[in-house]
Amino acid sequence: MSSINDLLNLGPKSTSWLAAINIHTRQDLEAMGIVPAYCLLKAQGYPVSLNLLYALYGALHDMPWNHVPPEVKASLQAEVEAFRFG
């Protein structure tokens, strides 16, 4: 199992936040899902921004967060809204 610390885009702060919600490996993040993990962090009061959302996507797709295509960013944002207000 690959540690969350080994994934692209994720530094000490974001990995400690993820560990606080029981995400320690890539498999943990895949199992919970990017949007639920982001929304859970936000709901628990962590100062997350959309950049973390893109970083999580990039981590699972092996791409820098700032290379996530605009249409994917828009889709992720829509998923966050649906998840929060669904």
ABEGO torsion letter per residue (X at the ends): XBBAAABBGBBAAAAAAAAAAGBABAAAAAAAEAAAAAAAAAAAGBBBBAAAAAAAAAAAAGBBAAABBAAAAAAAAAAAAAAAAX
